[in-house]
């Protein structure tokens, strides 16, 4: 299932790239933006690339020392009267300078989906804006959006954040005509299927039979009738 997010950037957009990275550091993440990215401009490829070099200690990782490359759809447009009416309808009240839209595909990695939501929330908080995502009734302030995004990260305390994420090897070009091969994914090890409890009990009953000397008369009696039956049949 894909997710669509709109961030109504507030007026505080100066030095946004630097403040964006610093805000992630305050949350326990070490991230880098593509060197050619400008957060108030639409990337030529329609995607925002992030290099993740560190995550909070509470988040599970298969390869904690390996940097990750994540991407999600990203586009920016100037706020116009039509956009201002839309923002007001969704509950936004503060001034808006840009509207940033983001969408990821259904096949995205869990890390890409989590970072998409957190990145768009950080943009709202750092600029004094609002965020609206699929499933929200109205838009929420930036600080609230960041809190909600961080709450969504709680399940990574049990599930590996980097499962099916791409290792970082190099930055993709921001030119659609230039080729780029995505590096391999981090694939979780295959765990053997566990035997259901009921099946285990049946197996223990079958193979865990304990012999007793009191069973000898019955065994001899059974063997005697078995031999007689075979000889006279």
C-alpha positions as CSV (number, residue, x, y, z in Angstrom):
1,X,0.0,0.0,0.0
2,X,1.5,3.3,-1.1
3,X,1.3,6.4,1.1
4,X,0.9,10.0,0.1
5,X,2.0,13.0,2.3
6,X,1.8,16.7,1.9
7,X,3.9,19.1,3.9
8,X,2.9,22.8,3.9
9,X,6.2,24.4,4.6
10,X,6.1,27.5,6.8
11,X,8.1,30.7,6.2
12,X,11.3,29.5,8.0
13,X,13.1,28.0,5.0
14,X,16.6,29.6,5.3
15,X,19.5,27.1,5.5
16,X,16.9,24.3,5.4
17,X,19.2,21.5,4.2
18,X,21.5,22.0,7.2
19,X,18.7,22.3,9.7
20,X,17.0,19.2,8.3
21,X,20.1,17.1,8.9
22,X,20.6,18.6,12.4
23,X,17.0,17.8,13.3
24,X,17.6,14.2,12.5
25,X,20.7,14.2,14.6
26,X,18.6,15.4,17.6
27,X,16.3,12.4,17.0
28,X,19.2,9.9,17.1
29,X,19.7,9.6,13.3
30,X,22.8,10.4,11.3
31,X,21.7,11.2,7.7
32,X,23.0,12.9,4.6
33,X,21.2,14.5,1.8
34,X,22.2,14.0,-1.8
35,X,24.9,16.7,-2.5
36,X,22.9,18.2,-5.3
37,X,19.5,18.2,-3.4
38,X,17.8,21.4,-2.4
39,X,14.7,20.8,-0.2
40,X,12.8,23.8,-1.6
41,X,13.2,22.5,-5.1
42,X,11.8,19.5,-6.9
43,X,14.6,17.0,-7.8
44,X,14.8,16.3,-11.5
45,X,14.3,12.5,-10.9
46,X,11.2,13.2,-8.7
47,X,12.8,11.5,-5.7
48,X,14.6,12.5,-2.5
49,X,17.6,10.4,-1.6
50,X,18.8,9.9,1.9
51,X,22.0,8.2,3.2
52,X,21.5,6.8,6.7
53,X,24.7,6.3,8.6
54,X,23.3,5.9,12.1
55,X,20.1,5.0,13.8
56,X,19.0,5.2,17.5
57,X,20.3,2.4,19.7
58,X,16.9,1.1,20.5
59,X,16.3,0.3,16.8
60,X,17.1,-3.3,15.7
61,X,19.5,-3.7,12.8
62,X,20.9,-6.7,10.9
63,X,23.9,-4.7,9.8
64,X,24.2,-1.8,12.2
65,X,27.5,-0.5,10.8
66,X,26.4,-0.5,7.1
67,X,25.1,2.8,5.7
68,X,21.7,2.6,3.9
69,X,20.3,4.3,0.8
70,X,16.6,5.1,0.9
71,X,14.5,7.1,-1.5
72,X,10.9,8.3,-1.8
73,X,8.9,10.4,-4.2
74,X,9.4,14.2,-3.6
75,X,8.2,17.3,-5.4
76,X,7.9,21.0,-4.4
77,X,5.7,23.8,-5.6
78,X,5.2,27.4,-4.6
79,X,2.2,28.0,-2.4
80,X,-0.5,29.8,-4.4
81,X,-4.1,30.9,-3.6
82,X,-5.5,27.5,-4.7
83,X,-3.0,25.8,-2.4
84,X,-3.8,28.2,0.4
85,X,-7.5,27.3,0.2
86,X,-6.6,23.6,0.2
87,X,-4.4,24.1,3.3
88,X,-7.1,26.0,5.1
89,X,-9.5,23.2,4.3
90,X,-7.1,20.7,5.8
91,X,-6.6,22.7,9.0
92,X,-3.5,24.6,8.3
93,X,-3.5,28.2,9.7
94,X,0.1,29.5,9.6
95,X,1.6,31.1,6.5
96,X,2.8,28.7,3.8
97,X,5.8,29.3,1.4
98,X,6.0,25.9,-0.4
99,X,4.0,22.7,-0.7
100,X,6.1,19.5,-0.6
101,X,4.4,16.3,-1.8
102,X,5.7,12.8,-1.3
103,X,4.6,9.3,-2.4
104,X,6.2,5.9,-2.1
105,X,5.3,2.7,-3.9
106,X,3.7,-0.3,-2.2
107,X,6.9,-2.3,-2.6
108,X,9.1,0.1,-0.6
109,X,11.3,-1.2,2.2
110,X,10.1,-0.6,5.8
111,X,13.0,1.8,6.3
112,X,12.0,3.9,3.2
113,X,8.4,4.2,4.5
114,X,9.5,5.2,8.0
115,X,12.0,7.8,6.7
116,X,9.5,9.2,4.3
117,X,7.1,10.1,7.1
118,X,9.8,11.3,9.4
119,X,11.5,13.5,6.8
120,X,8.2,15.2,5.8
121,X,7.4,15.7,9.5
122,X,10.8,17.2,10.1
123,X,10.3,19.6,7.2
124,X,7.0,20.7,8.7
125,X,8.6,21.3,12.1
126,X,11.7,23.1,11.0
127,X,9.8,25.5,8.8
128,X,6.9,26.2,11.2
129,X,4.4,24.4,8.9
130,X,1.9,21.6,8.8
131,X,1.7,18.0,7.6
132,X,-1.2,16.0,6.0
133,X,-1.0,12.3,5.3
134,X,-3.3,9.6,4.1
135,X,-5.7,8.7,6.8
136,X,-5.5,12.1,8.6
137,X,-8.7,14.1,9.0
138,X,-6.9,17.4,9.2
139,X,-3.3,18.5,8.9
140,X,-1.1,18.5,12.1
141,X,1.6,20.9,13.3
142,X,5.2,20.0,12.6
143,X,6.1,19.1,16.2
144,X,3.1,16.8,16.5
145,X,3.9,15.2,13.1
146,X,7.4,14.4,14.3
147,X,6.0,12.8,17.5
148,X,3.7,10.7,15.5
149,X,6.4,9.6,13.1
150,X,8.7,8.6,16.0
151,X,5.9,6.6,17.5
152,X,5.7,4.7,14.3
153,X,9.3,3.7,14.7
154,X,8.5,1.8,17.9
155,X,7.9,-1.5,16.0
156,X,11.6,-1.4,14.9
157,X,12.5,-2.3,18.5
158,X,11.5,-5.8,17.5
159,X,11.7,-5.8,13.7
160,X,14.9,-5.0,11.9
161,X,15.0,-1.5,10.5
162,X,17.3,-2.4,7.6
163,X,15.5,-5.5,6.5
164,X,15.1,-5.3,2.7
165,X,16.8,-1.9,2.6
166,X,19.5,-1.1,0.1
167,X,23.1,-0.8,1.3
168,X,24.7,2.6,0.3
169,X,27.5,2.3,-2.3
170,X,27.2,5.6,-4.2
171,X,24.7,8.4,-4.8
172,X,22.3,7.9,-7.7
173,X,22.6,10.6,-10.4
174,X,19.9,13.3,-10.4
175,X,19.7,12.9,-14.2
176,X,17.1,10.5,-15.5
177,X,19.2,9.7,-18.6
178,X,22.1,8.4,-16.6
179,X,22.0,4.8,-15.6
180,X,22.1,3.6,-12.0
181,X,22.1,0.1,-10.5
182,X,20.7,-0.1,-7.0
183,X,23.0,-1.9,-4.6
184,X,21.9,-5.2,-3.1
185,X,19.2,-5.4,-0.4
186,X,19.9,-6.6,3.1
187,X,18.0,-9.9,3.2
188,X,17.1,-11.3,6.6
189,X,18.3,-14.9,7.2
190,X,15.7,-17.6,6.7
191,X,14.4,-19.1,9.9
192,X,13.3,-22.7,10.0
193,X,9.6,-23.3,10.4
194,X,8.7,-24.3,13.9
195,X,6.7,-27.4,14.7
196,X,3.2,-26.5,16.1
197,X,2.8,-27.4,19.8
198,X,0.1,-30.0,19.1
199,X,2.4,-31.8,16.6
200,X,5.2,-31.7,19.1
201,X,3.0,-33.4,21.7
202,X,2.0,-36.2,19.3
203,X,5.7,-36.8,18.4
204,X,6.7,-36.9,22.0
205,X,3.9,-39.4,22.7
206,X,5.0,-41.6,19.7
207,X,8.7,-41.5,20.3
208,X,8.8,-40.8,24.0
209,X,7.2,-44.2,25.0
210,X,8.7,-45.5,28.2
211,X,9.2,-49.3,28.5
212,X,8.3,-51.1,31.8
213,X,8.9,-54.7,32.8
214,X,5.2,-54.9,33.7
215,X,4.5,-54.8,29.9
216,X,6.4,-58.1,29.2
217,X,3.4,-60.5,29.7
218,X,1.3,-58.5,27.3
219,X,4.1,-58.4,24.7
220,X,4.7,-62.2,24.9
221,X,1.0,-62.8,24.7
222,X,0.8,-60.6,21.5
223,X,3.8,-62.3,19.9
224,X,2.4,-65.8,20.7
225,X,-0.9,-65.2,18.9
226,X,0.9,-63.4,16.0
227,X,3.1,-66.6,15.4
228,X,0.2,-69.0,15.7
229,X,-1.8,-66.9,13.3
230,X,1.1,-66.9,10.7
231,X,1.7,-70.7,11.0
232,X,-1.9,-71.8,10.7
233,X,-3.0,-69.3,8.1
